[in-house]
């Protein structure tokens, strides 16, 4: 099944911030992972009749069930609740279904989390699908409605926190961190949702689901990795795309462009930033054998922004000359954050990714310019790290930034870092993990995902052994979760084929959007392979093949 990369909500800039967390405890309805058992052994078929009456739900370990409510919902459009851009849009033609809402709390925590499970009245495909969240939001009811249309029994959780644009829950009245809600958001709620949802499904259809899957991008991608790391038997298969892993590090890292501009007192306009990207794409586009507006391996792009110094671009009808200061800013942003001794802290903005989110600026009201930090990393630093919502992240110095980076890592890595490279329990349970990540991700550096994959290889016996259960695919020229353009990736069907039929995906079939807004068919190559043009129609996937980077350099 071809899946749209993000919901309608993600078309609005702030929703590009889609990153989130999860998990918790005992699961008497756990799925036996892997394709070795037959569907009959595992239970579940599409011919099941649904009972939408009463549901008795046992609480996950450490939690208490506060309430269980049921509603029979007729077919029709569904208005996703909540403020725009993560809510306020309509999913059309949602089939008749049973909605079960389970309230959970943790004794002494004062939290009130809601798990929602939607069970289609007819046409259930026998599978359970959990969906992740976006920004500071743990779930996505729009995705629930969309996947019910595809025949899944679907669940999500709000983790007891607010919508993804509100982090007022993070601090208590005395200014201390709300550890209960942070744990919900970080590492507990998706697991508890899976425990609850499997009970509801087994009760409603009178037998368990055949297979259990998780699907999420960005924050949802981070949630998927947390599941594989801490709760390896919850899901047979996990799609975790553009994942917000290394959370405590990359969130601070994505403030780096603001620090660079502030220290240099140089704020290139969006038009000037676009000129650097256009020049880089023009310089490196041909490396994969075809000039098509897509760089198939940005890591091989050695374009030096200083080459543009002295050239002019037209911005809002005015000629602007690129300065050495502009080029220095771009060079440092691409290079990524370093400490005051020059040691790399994390990865920078990928070459070709838009600067519009992380390197935004605005007039300061006095004829000058000031930085305009992106919401998600800005509130991470101010509200969580500094515990001061009024803290200004637009004027950080290099020294301040260095201290904040180290503080965030020391304080939050164990809780929300989601970077444990030991996936042996997930592998041993038969689980399968697929990740795709856009090479032009403007919010989560693609190199962080590669860094994690390499650490897993080092820990678990090398690339071939890891490929048996965990595969990464990179999407040339693609923004965060496919935010820009009409890009799609056929990842969920690839995951189900791998789990249920043992067919490991060599590629992921995709439709990508080029720099000139043309849609082309491509097969995303399994890391570390890269795409190379072999001749034929550039809009067809068959005109490319996946080769090793060394083969590419010799071709």
C-alpha positions as CSV (number, residue, x, y, z in Angstrom):
1,X,0.0,0.0,0.0
2,X,1.5,3.3,-1.0
3,X,1.5,5.7,1.9
4,X,1.5,9.5,1.7
5,X,4.7,10.7,3.5
6,X,2.9,13.0,5.8
7,X,-0.7,14.0,6.6
8,X,-2.3,17.1,5.3
9,X,-1.3,18.8,8.5
10,X,2.3,18.5,7.6
11,X,2.0,20.9,4.7
12,X,2.2,23.7,7.2
13,X,5.7,24.8,8.2
14,X,5.5,24.1,12.0
15,X,4.2,20.6,11.4
16,X,7.5,19.8,9.7
17,X,8.7,19.5,13.3
18,X,7.2,16.1,13.6
19,X,9.3,14.3,16.2
20,X,8.0,12.2,19.2
21,X,8.5,9.5,22.0
22,X,6.9,6.4,23.8
23,X,6.5,3.0,25.9
24,X,5.8,0.9,29.2
25,X,5.3,-2.7,30.6
26,X,3.7,-6.2,30.8
27,X,1.8,-7.5,27.7
28,X,-0.2,-10.7,28.1
29,X,-1.5,-10.2,24.6
30,X,2.0,-9.9,23.0
31,X,2.5,-10.9,19.4
32,X,4.9,-13.7,18.5
33,X,7.2,-12.0,16.1
34,X,8.4,-13.1,12.7
35,X,6.9,-14.9,9.7
36,X,7.6,-18.4,11.0
37,X,4.1,-19.0,12.4
38,X,1.1,-19.2,10.1
39,X,-1.8,-16.8,10.2
40,X,-4.0,-19.5,11.6
41,X,-1.6,-20.1,14.5
42,X,-1.4,-16.4,15.3
43,X,-5.1,-15.8,14.9
44,X,-6.9,-13.1,12.9
45,X,-8.5,-12.9,9.5
46,X,-10.4,-10.4,7.5
47,X,-13.7,-12.3,7.9
48,X,-14.0,-11.4,11.6
49,X,-17.2,-9.9,12.9
50,X,-16.9,-7.0,15.2
51,X,-18.6,-6.6,18.6
52,X,-18.7,-2.9,19.7
53,X,-20.3,-3.2,23.0
54,X,-18.2,-3.4,26.2
55,X,-14.5,-3.8,26.6
56,X,-12.7,-5.0,29.8
57,X,-9.2,-3.7,29.7
58,X,-6.4,-4.8,32.1
59,X,-3.9,-2.0,32.9
60,X,-0.3,-2.3,31.8
61,X,2.1,-2.8,34.6
62,X,2.6,0.5,36.6
63,X,-0.6,2.0,35.2
64,X,-4.3,2.2,36.2
65,X,-7.3,2.2,33.9
66,X,-9.3,5.2,34.7
67,X,-12.1,4.8,32.1
68,X,-13.2,2.8,29.0
69,X,-15.7,4.3,26.6
70,X,-17.1,3.0,23.3
71,X,-18.7,4.7,20.4
72,X,-20.1,3.2,17.1
73,X,-19.3,5.7,14.4
74,X,-21.0,5.8,11.0
75,X,-19.1,6.2,7.7
76,X,-18.3,9.7,6.6
77,X,-15.7,12.5,6.8
78,X,-13.6,12.9,9.9
79,X,-12.5,16.3,11.2
80,X,-9.2,15.9,13.0
81,X,-9.4,17.6,16.4
82,X,-6.9,20.2,17.6
83,X,-5.4,23.4,16.3
84,X,-3.8,23.7,12.9
85,X,-1.4,22.6,11.5
86,X,-1.6,19.2,13.3
87,X,-5.4,19.3,13.5
88,X,-8.3,21.1,11.9
89,X,-8.3,19.2,8.6
90,X,-10.7,16.6,7.3
91,X,-10.0,13.0,6.3
92,X,-12.8,12.0,3.8
93,X,-14.7,8.8,3.4
94,X,-13.7,7.1,6.7
95,X,-15.6,3.8,7.0
96,X,-18.0,2.8,9.8
97,X,-16.0,1.8,12.8
98,X,-15.9,1.2,16.5
99,X,-14.0,3.8,18.6
100,X,-12.7,2.6,22.0
101,X,-11.1,5.2,24.3
102,X,-9.1,4.0,27.3
103,X,-8.0,6.4,30.0
104,X,-4.7,5.6,31.8
105,X,-2.9,7.1,34.8
106,X,0.1,6.3,36.8
107,X,-0.4,6.3,40.6
108,X,1.2,9.4,42.1
109,X,1.9,10.9,38.7
110,X,-1.3,13.0,38.2
111,X,-1.3,12.2,34.5
112,X,-4.3,11.3,32.3
113,X,-3.4,9.6,29.1
114,X,-5.9,8.5,26.4
115,X,-5.5,5.6,24.1
116,X,-7.8,5.5,21.1
117,X,-8.4,2.3,19.2
118,X,-10.4,2.3,16.0
119,X,-11.8,-1.0,14.7
120,X,-13.3,-1.1,11.2
121,X,-16.8,-2.6,11.1
122,X,-16.1,-4.5,7.9
123,X,-13.0,-5.4,5.8
124,X,-10.6,-5.8,8.7
125,X,-7.3,-7.0,7.3
126,X,-6.4,-8.9,10.4
127,X,-3.6,-6.6,11.3
128,X,-3.0,-4.1,14.2
129,X,-1.3,-0.8,13.3
130,X,-0.1,1.7,15.8
131,X,0.7,5.2,14.6
132,X,3.2,7.7,16.0
133,X,3.1,11.4,16.6
134,X,4.7,14.7,15.5
135,X,6.5,17.6,17.2
136,X,5.6,17.4,20.9
137,X,2.6,15.3,20.1
138,X,2.6,11.5,20.9
139,X,-0.2,10.5,18.5
140,X,-2.0,11.3,15.3
141,X,-5.8,10.8,14.9
142,X,-5.5,11.9,11.3
143,X,-3.3,9.0,10.6
144,X,-5.6,6.7,12.5
145,X,-8.5,7.7,10.3
146,X,-6.5,7.3,7.2
147,X,-5.2,3.8,8.1
148,X,-8.7,2.5,9.1
149,X,-9.6,3.2,5.5
150,X,-6.9,0.8,4.5
151,X,-8.5,-2.0,6.7
152,X,-6.2,-1.9,9.8
153,X,-7.3,-1.9,13.4
154,X,-5.5,1.3,14.4
155,X,-4.4,2.8,17.7
156,X,-2.7,5.9,18.9
157,X,-2.1,7.7,22.3
158,X,-1.8,11.2,23.5
159,X,0.6,10.2,26.3
160,X,-1.2,12.6,28.6
161,X,0.4,15.6,27.0
162,X,-1.2,18.4,24.9
163,X,-1.1,19.0,21.2
164,X,2.3,19.1,19.5
165,X,2.6,22.9,19.6
166,X,2.1,23.2,23.4
167,X,4.8,22.2,25.9
168,X,3.2,23.9,28.9
169,X,2.9,20.3,30.4
170,X,6.7,20.0,30.7
171,X,7.1,22.1,33.8
172,X,5.2,21.9,37.1
173,X,4.0,25.0,38.9
174,X,7.3,25.2,40.9
175,X,9.3,25.2,37.7
176,X,10.6,21.6,38.0
177,X,10.3,19.1,35.2
178,X,7.1,17.0,35.1
179,X,9.0,13.7,35.1
180,X,5.8,11.6,34.8
181,X,4.7,13.3,31.6
182,X,8.3,13.4,30.3
183,X,8.5,9.6,30.8
184,X,5.2,9.1,29.0
185,X,6.4,11.2,26.1
186,X,9.9,9.7,26.0
187,X,9.6,6.0,26.7
188,X,6.3,4.6,28.0
189,X,3.1,5.6,26.2
190,X,3.4,3.6,22.9
191,X,4.2,0.4,24.8
192,X,1.2,0.9,27.0
193,X,-0.9,1.8,24.0
194,X,0.1,-1.5,22.3
195,X,-0.8,-3.5,25.5
196,X,-4.3,-1.9,25.6
197,X,-4.9,-2.0,21.9
198,X,-4.2,-5.7,21.6
199,X,-6.7,-6.4,24.3
200,X,-9.3,-4.3,22.6
201,X,-8.8,-5.9,19.2
202,X,-8.9,-9.4,20.7
203,X,-12.2,-8.6,22.5
204,X,-13.8,-6.8,19.6
205,X,-13.0,-9.4,16.9
206,X,-12.9,-12.3,19.4
207,X,-9.3,-13.2,18.5
208,X,-6.0,-11.5,18.3
209,X,-4.6,-9.6,15.4
210,X,-2.4,-11.7,13.0
211,X,0.4,-9.2,13.0
212,X,1.3,-6.0,14.9
213,X,3.0,-3.0,13.2
214,X,4.1,0.5,14.1
215,X,4.2,3.3,11.6
216,X,5.7,6.8,12.3
217,X,7.9,9.5,10.9
218,X,10.1,12.1,12.7
219,X,8.9,12.0,16.3
220,X,6.9,9.0,15.3
221,X,10.2,7.5,13.9
222,X,11.8,8.1,17.3
223,X,9.0,6.3,19.0
224,X,9.5,3.3,16.7
225,X,13.1,3.1,17.6
226,X,12.3,3.3,21.3
227,X,10.0,0.4,20.9
228,X,12.7,-1.7,19.2
229,X,15.2,-0.8,21.9
230,X,13.1,-1.1,25.0
231,X,10.0,-3.1,24.1
232,X,11.2,-5.5,21.4
233,X,8.2,-7.9,21.4
234,X,5.5,-5.2,21.0
235,X,5.5,-5.2,17.2
236,X,6.4,-7.6,14.4
237,X,7.4,-4.8,12.1
238,X,8.3,-1.1,12.6
239,X,8.4,1.7,10.1
240,X,10.4,4.4,11.7
241,X,11.1,7.2,9.1
242,X,13.3,10.3,9.4
243,X,13.6,9.3,13.1
244,X,14.2,11.8,15.8
245,X,16.7,9.5,17.5
246,X,19.7,11.1,19.3
247,X,17.0,13.5,20.5
248,X,19.0,15.3,23.2
249,X,21.8,16.0,20.8
250,X,20.1,16.7,17.4
251,X,17.5,19.1,18.9
252,X,20.3,21.3,20.2
253,X,22.3,20.8,17.0
254,X,19.5,22.2,14.9
255,X,19.9,25.6,16.7
256,X,23.4,25.8,15.3
257,X,22.4,27.9,12.3
258,X,21.0,30.5,14.7
259,X,24.2,30.6,16.7
260,X,26.4,30.9,13.6
261,X,24.3,33.8,12.3
262,X,24.2,35.6,15.7
263,X,28.0,35.3,16.2
264,X,28.8,36.5,12.7
265,X,26.1,39.2,12.8
266,X,25.2,38.0,9.3
267,X,21.7,36.9,8.4
268,X,21.5,35.9,4.7
269,X,18.0,36.1,3.3
270,X,16.0,33.1,2.1
271,X,16.8,34.1,-1.4
272,X,20.5,34.2,-0.8
273,X,20.4,30.8,1.0
274,X,18.5,29.4,-2.0
275,X,21.2,30.6,-4.3
276,X,23.8,28.6,-2.4
277,X,21.6,25.5,-2.6
278,X,21.0,26.0,-6.3
279,X,24.7,26.3,-6.9
280,X,25.4,23.2,-4.9
281,X,22.8,21.1,-6.7
282,X,24.1,22.4,-10.1
283,X,27.6,21.4,-9.1
284,X,26.9,18.0,-7.7
285,X,23.7,16.9,-9.6
286,X,25.6,15.2,-12.4
287,X,27.6,12.9,-10.1
288,X,25.0,10.2,-10.3
289,X,25.1,10.3,-14.1
290,X,22.0,12.4,-14.7
291,X,21.2,16.1,-14.3
292,X,17.7,16.0,-12.8
293,X,17.7,18.2,-9.8
294,X,18.4,15.3,-7.4
295,X,21.7,14.7,-5.6
296,X,21.8,11.0,-5.0
297,X,24.6,11.2,-2.4
298,X,25.0,14.6,-0.7
299,X,28.0,13.3,1.2
300,X,30.0,13.3,-2.0
301,X,29.1,16.9,-2.8
302,X,32.2,19.0,-2.2
303,X,30.8,22.3,-3.4
304,X,32.5,25.2,-1.6
305,X,30.1,28.1,-0.8
306,X,33.0,30.5,-1.2
307,X,32.7,30.0,-4.9
308,X,29.7,32.3,-4.9
309,X,31.4,35.2,-3.2
310,X,31.0,38.3,-5.4
311,X,28.2,36.9,-7.5
312,X,24.8,38.7,-7.6
313,X,21.3,37.3,-7.1
314,X,18.0,39.0,-7.5
315,X,16.0,39.0,-4.3
316,X,12.6,40.7,-4.3
317,X,13.5,42.7,-7.4
318,X,16.8,43.9,-5.9
319,X,20.3,42.8,-6.8
320,X,22.2,41.4,-3.9
321,X,25.9,40.5,-3.9
322,X,27.0,37.4,-2.0
323,X,29.7,38.3,0.5
324,X,32.4,36.3,2.2
325,X,30.5,36.6,5.4
326,X,27.5,34.9,3.8
327,X,29.6,32.1,2.5
328,X,31.2,31.6,5.9
329,X,27.8,31.3,7.5
330,X,26.6,28.7,5.0
331,X,29.9,26.8,5.3
332,X,29.5,26.5,9.0
333,X,25.9,25.5,8.9
334,X,26.6,22.7,6.4
335,X,29.6,21.6,8.5
336,X,27.5,21.4,11.7
337,X,28.0,22.3,15.3
338,X,31.4,22.2,16.9
339,X,32.5,23.0,20.4
340,X,34.8,25.9,21.3
341,X,37.8,23.7,20.7
342,X,36.6,22.8,17.2
343,X,35.5,19.3,18.0
344,X,32.4,18.1,16.1
345,X,29.3,17.9,18.3
346,X,26.7,16.7,15.7
347,X,25.9,16.9,12.0
348,X,24.9,19.9,10.0
349,X,22.1,20.7,7.6
350,X,22.4,18.4,4.5
351,X,23.6,20.1,1.3
352,X,20.5,20.8,-0.7
353,X,18.1,21.0,2.2
354,X,16.2,24.3,2.6
355,X,17.6,26.8,5.1
356,X,14.1,28.3,5.6
357,X,13.3,26.5,8.9
358,X,16.6,26.4,10.9
359,X,18.2,29.6,9.5
360,X,15.2,31.9,9.5
361,X,15.5,35.5,10.5
362,X,13.3,38.6,10.9
363,X,13.6,42.4,11.4
364,X,14.4,43.4,14.9
365,X,12.3,46.6,14.8
366,X,15.3,48.9,14.8
367,X,16.4,48.5,11.2
368,X,18.5,45.4,11.9
369,X,17.9,41.7,11.7
370,X,17.6,39.0,14.4
371,X,17.4,35.2,14.3
372,X,14.1,33.4,14.3
373,X,14.7,30.0,15.8
374,X,12.5,27.0,14.8
375,X,9.9,26.2,17.4
376,X,10.8,22.6,18.3
377,X,14.5,22.9,19.1
378,X,13.9,26.4,20.6
379,X,11.4,25.2,23.2
380,X,13.5,22.1,23.8
381,X,16.4,24.3,25.0
382,X,14.3,26.9,26.8
383,X,11.6,24.8,28.5
384,X,13.3,21.4,29.0
385,X,17.0,22.1,29.2
386,X,17.0,25.6,30.8
387,X,13.6,25.2,32.4
388,X,12.9,28.8,31.6
389,X,10.3,29.3,28.8
390,X,11.4,32.9,28.5
391,X,15.0,31.9,27.6
392,X,15.9,33.5,24.3
393,X,17.6,31.0,21.9
394,X,18.1,33.6,19.1
395,X,21.2,35.2,20.5
396,X,23.3,32.3,21.8
397,X,27.1,32.7,21.7
398,X,29.4,29.8,20.9
399,X,30.4,29.4,24.5
400,X,26.8,29.3,25.7
401,X,25.8,26.9,23.0
402,X,28.7,24.5,24.0
403,X,27.5,24.5,27.6
404,X,23.9,23.9,26.6
405,X,24.8,21.0,24.3
406,X,26.7,19.3,27.1
407,X,24.0,20.0,29.6
408,X,21.3,18.6,27.4
409,X,23.3,15.4,26.7
410,X,24.1,14.8,30.4
411,X,20.6,15.5,31.6
412,X,18.4,13.8,29.0
413,X,20.4,11.2,27.0
414,X,19.3,8.3,29.2
415,X,15.7,9.3,29.1
416,X,15.0,10.4,25.6
417,X,18.2,10.0,23.6
418,X,16.8,6.8,21.9
419,X,20.2,5.9,20.6
420,X,20.9,2.5,22.2
421,X,22.6,0.5,19.4
422,X,21.9,-2.9,20.9
423,X,18.9,-4.2,19.0
424,X,19.6,-7.9,19.7
425,X,16.4,-8.5,21.6
426,X,14.3,-7.1,18.7
427,X,16.3,-9.2,16.3
428,X,15.9,-12.3,18.4
429,X,12.1,-11.7,18.6
430,X,12.0,-11.8,14.8
431,X,11.2,-8.1,14.4
432,X,11.8,-6.2,11.3
433,X,12.7,-2.5,11.1
434,X,12.6,-0.2,8.1
435,X,13.7,3.4,8.0
436,X,13.8,5.8,5.1
437,X,15.2,9.3,5.4
438,X,15.3,12.1,3.0
439,X,18.7,13.2,1.9
440,X,17.5,16.9,2.0
441,X,15.9,16.7,5.4
442,X,15.8,20.3,6.7
443,X,14.9,19.4,10.3
444,X,16.6,16.2,11.3
445,X,20.2,15.7,9.9
446,X,20.2,12.6,7.7
447,X,23.7,11.8,8.9
448,X,22.4,11.1,12.4
449,X,20.4,8.2,11.1
450,X,23.5,6.8,9.2
451,X,25.5,7.3,12.4
452,X,23.1,5.2,14.3
453,X,23.0,2.5,11.7
454,X,26.8,2.3,11.6
455,X,26.8,2.0,15.4
456,X,24.4,-0.9,15.2
457,X,26.6,-2.6,12.6
458,X,29.6,-2.2,14.9
459,X,27.7,-3.6,17.8
460,X,25.9,-6.5,16.0
461,X,28.3,-8.1,13.6
462,X,28.4,-5.9,10.5
463,X,26.2,-4.8,7.6
464,X,25.1,-8.2,6.4
465,X,23.9,-9.4,9.7
466,X,22.1,-6.2,10.5
467,X,20.4,-6.3,7.1
468,X,18.7,-9.5,8.2
469,X,16.3,-7.4,10.4
470,X,17.0,-3.7,9.9
471,X,17.4,-1.7,6.7
472,X,17.9,1.9,6.0
473,X,16.9,3.7,2.7
474,X,17.8,7.2,1.6
475,X,15.6,9.3,-0.6
476,X,17.5,11.7,-2.9
477,X,16.4,15.3,-2.8
478,X,13.6,14.6,-0.3
479,X,12.7,16.9,2.6
480,X,11.6,16.0,6.1
481,X,9.0,13.2,5.9
482,X,8.3,14.2,2.3
483,X,7.0,17.6,3.5
484,X,7.7,19.4,0.2
485,X,6.2,18.1,-3.1
486,X,4.2,15.0,-3.8
487,X,6.7,12.4,-2.7
488,X,5.5,9.0,-1.6
489,X,7.3,5.9,-0.4
490,X,5.8,2.4,-0.6
491,X,7.2,1.4,2.8
492,X,4.3,-0.2,4.7
493,X,3.7,-2.8,2.0
494,X,7.4,-3.6,1.9
495,X,7.4,-4.0,5.7
496,X,4.4,-6.4,5.7
497,X,5.9,-8.4,2.9
498,X,9.1,-8.8,4.9
499,X,7.3,-9.7,8.1
500,X,4.7,-12.0,6.7
501,X,6.4,-13.5,3.6
502,X,10.1,-13.2,4.5
503,X,10.7,-10.9,1.5
504,X,13.4,-8.5,2.6
505,X,13.2,-5.3,0.6
506,X,16.2,-4.6,-1.7
507,X,14.7,-1.2,-2.6
508,X,11.7,0.9,-1.6
509,X,9.5,2.0,-4.5
510,X,9.0,5.8,-4.4
511,X,7.8,8.8,-6.3
512,X,10.1,11.7,-5.7
513,X,9.9,15.4,-6.5
514,X,12.8,17.0,-8.3
515,X,14.1,20.6,-7.8
516,X,12.0,21.8,-10.7
517,X,8.9,20.2,-9.1
518,X,8.6,17.2,-11.5
519,X,7.5,13.8,-10.1
520,X,9.7,10.9,-11.0
521,X,9.7,7.2,-10.2
522,X,12.7,6.0,-8.2
523,X,13.7,3.0,-6.2
524,X,15.3,4.0,-2.9
525,X,18.5,2.1,-2.5
526,X,19.3,0.1,0.6
527,X,22.1,1.8,2.6
528,X,25.0,2.0,1.8
529,X,24.1,1.6,-1.9
530,X,23.4,4.7,-4.0
531,X,21.4,5.3,-7.1
532,X,23.1,5.7,-10.5
533,X,21.6,6.5,-13.9
534,X,22.1,3.8,-16.5
535,X,20.1,5.3,-19.4
536,X,16.5,5.5,-20.6
537,X,13.6,7.6,-19.4
538,X,14.8,9.7,-16.4
539,X,11.3,9.6,-14.9
540,X,11.3,5.8,-14.7
541,X,12.8,3.8,-11.8
542,X,14.2,1.2,-14.3
543,X,16.6,3.8,-15.7
544,X,18.6,3.6,-12.5
545,X,20.5,0.9,-10.5
546,X,21.8,0.7,-7.0
547,X,25.6,0.5,-6.8
548,X,28.1,0.8,-4.0
549,X,29.6,4.3,-3.6
550,X,33.0,2.9,-4.7
551,X,31.4,1.6,-8.0
552,X,29.8,5.0,-8.5
553,X,33.1,6.9,-8.2
554,X,34.7,4.6,-10.8
555,X,31.8,4.8,-13.3
